[in-house]
Amino acid sequence: PLAQASRVDRAAVQTQKRALGLARAGHHDKALSLLEGLLERYPDHYSLQRDYIRIASWKNDCPRVLAAFDALAPEYQTTPSLFVSGVWPLYWLTNSMPSLKLPLVSRRNSVSTVT
């Protein structure tokens, strides 16, 4: 949401963009590390949470995706951006059938930042 975006400083926005660039280049661990640092400062910022979840999905790190999805406020858990990327259906399937192990499939260029 735009109200949240105004609370993030310019350095954080640049770090978020850098993390996305690293992730698109296949450097998922470094990107996730940068976003983890931002999420320590801005734990409830949806755009940071969303990018963290998507990058973790690109890495096929299902436990990380599901833990981050659990941390989202309920009103964000059904947002179209997460549904389209396949995160919400994965979350629902995993919680409905705990023994199910699914790889995550998503497109690397589908993430955008909110500035």
Summary of the structure (lengths in Angstrom):
residues: 115
radius of gyration: 13.4
end to end distance: 9.9
largest distance: 42.6
contacts: 330
relative contact order: 0.16
helix: 67%
strand: 0%
